[in-house]
Amino acid sequence: MRHQLAAMLLIALAGCDHVPPPAGPPGKTSGRYAGIGVYDAGRLWSQIADRPEAKDPALAGIADDEPIIVVVDSHTGEVRQCGDHSGYCVAMNPWRSSGTTLPLKLGKHAEDLAADDVANAAAPAVTDRPGG
């Protein structure tokens, strides 16, 4: 009985170090950039002050961007926010100091835009009708 118990104990302990074989070949990575999400541009996106001006007026600017695409560089950890039509990108990487980084300079801040909304709502409507 002792021999059987010792044999069962040895078999159980021998299985503890067992590493299962891999399920298949290692998978390929999806690429250098991984998507974080797609977000609404919001009102402040069009207020970015340090943006390059397009030489051709037919080219899309940041005011034309609808969603903002956010990705992370899997090699450096840099997070980029890019406009869908303009292609303008803002990067956030605490390990690098060059390039367009956060915080951004804005032409108007959220509180300024809210004050403009209040002022516009209080102003009387202008009509194009003569005499009215």
C-alpha positions as a printed Julia matrix, in Angstrom:
132×3 Matrix{Float64}:
   0.0    0.0     0.0
   2.88   2.32    0.81
   4.46   1.66   -2.58
   1.22   2.45   -4.38
   0.79   5.71   -2.45
   4.39   6.71   -3.18
   3.96   5.88   -6.88
   0.77   7.97   -7.12
   2.51  10.86   -5.35
   5.47  10.69   -7.75
   3.18  10.63  -10.79
   1.23  13.64   -9.49
   4.39  15.61   -8.76
   5.95  14.74  -12.11
   3.02  16.42  -13.85
   3.59  19.74  -12.03
   6.52  20.76  -14.21
   4.81  19.83  -17.44
   4.59  22.68  -19.97
   1.98  22.18  -22.67
   3.22  22.51  -26.25
   2.34  25.75  -28.03
  -1.02  25.76  -29.79
   0.51  26.74  -33.1
   3.01  29.08  -34.69
   3.36  32.44  -32.97
   0.86  34.96  -34.31
   1.86  37.96  -36.35
   1.53  41.37  -34.78
  -1.07  43.69  -36.17
   1.59  46.27  -37.03
   3.43  49.1   -35.41
   0.34  51.21  -34.67
  -2.57  49.94  -32.62
  -5.92  51.67  -32.67
  -7.18  53.24  -29.47
 -10.4   54.65  -30.85
 -12.25  57.09  -33.07
 -13.7   60.17  -31.37
 -15.74  63.24  -32.27
 -13.49  66.18  -33.17
 -15.26  68.5   -30.75
 -15.27  72.27  -30.83
 -11.74  72.78  -29.54
 -10.1   70.77  -32.33
 -10.8   73.6   -34.8
  -9.29  76.12  -32.33
  -5.76  74.69  -32.46
  -3.51  77.72  -32.92
  -0.2   76.08  -33.94
  -1.46  74.37  -37.07
   0.1   74.7   -40.51
  -1.91  76.75  -42.98
  -2.7   75.06  -46.29
  -1.32  76.81  -49.37
  -4.2   75.47  -51.48
  -7.63  76.6   -50.19
  -9.2   73.45  -51.66
  -7.23  71.26  -49.21
  -9.0   70.12  -46.06
  -8.13  71.94  -42.85
  -8.66  70.94  -39.25
 -12.09  72.61  -39.24
 -13.1   69.98  -41.84
 -12.14  67.03  -39.63
 -15.11  65.03  -38.41
 -13.74  62.16  -36.32
 -10.32  62.13  -34.7
  -8.43  58.84  -35.01
  -6.3   57.95  -31.99
  -3.48  55.37  -32.24
  -0.53  54.26  -30.12
   2.92  53.5   -31.53
   3.73  50.07  -30.1
   7.49  50.69  -30.42
   7.74  54.06  -28.64
   4.51  54.38  -26.64
   3.66  57.62  -28.41
  -0.07  58.39  -28.65
  -1.22  60.26  -31.78
  -4.5   62.03  -32.45
  -5.05  62.67  -36.16
  -7.82  64.39  -38.09
  -9.55  62.23  -40.67
  -9.6   64.79  -43.52
  -6.71  67.15  -42.76
  -4.24  64.48  -41.64
  -3.05  66.9   -38.94
  -1.68  64.96  -35.96
  -0.9   65.83  -32.38
   1.41  63.53  -30.43
   1.84  62.84  -26.76
   5.13  61.24  -25.77
   6.71  62.18  -22.45
  10.08  60.77  -23.59
  10.45  63.08  -26.58
  10.49  66.87  -26.74
  10.32  67.62  -30.47
   7.27  67.89  -32.7
   3.73  69.01  -31.96
   2.98  67.84  -28.45
   0.41  68.46  -25.77
  -0.69  70.82  -24.3
  -1.7   72.76  -27.39
  -2.13  76.49  -27.82
  -5.76  77.28  -28.6
  -7.29  80.31  -30.32
 -10.29  80.04  -27.98
 -10.81  77.86  -24.94
 -13.99  75.95  -24.05
 -15.13  78.67  -21.65
 -14.69  81.31  -24.38
 -16.8   79.27  -26.79
 -19.48  78.81  -24.11
 -19.53  82.58  -23.46
 -19.9   83.18  -27.22
 -22.87  80.79  -27.26
 -24.55  82.68  -24.42
 -23.93  86.04  -26.13
 -25.26  84.76  -29.46
 -28.39  83.34  -27.83
 -29.12  86.69  -26.12
 -28.57  88.79  -29.28
 -31.68  89.6   -31.34
 -32.07  87.79  -34.64
 -31.19  89.76  -37.78
 -33.59  89.49  -40.71
 -32.85  90.03  -44.37
 -36.3   91.42  -45.11
 -36.53  95.11  -45.95
 -38.44  97.09  -43.38
 -38.46  94.24  -40.88
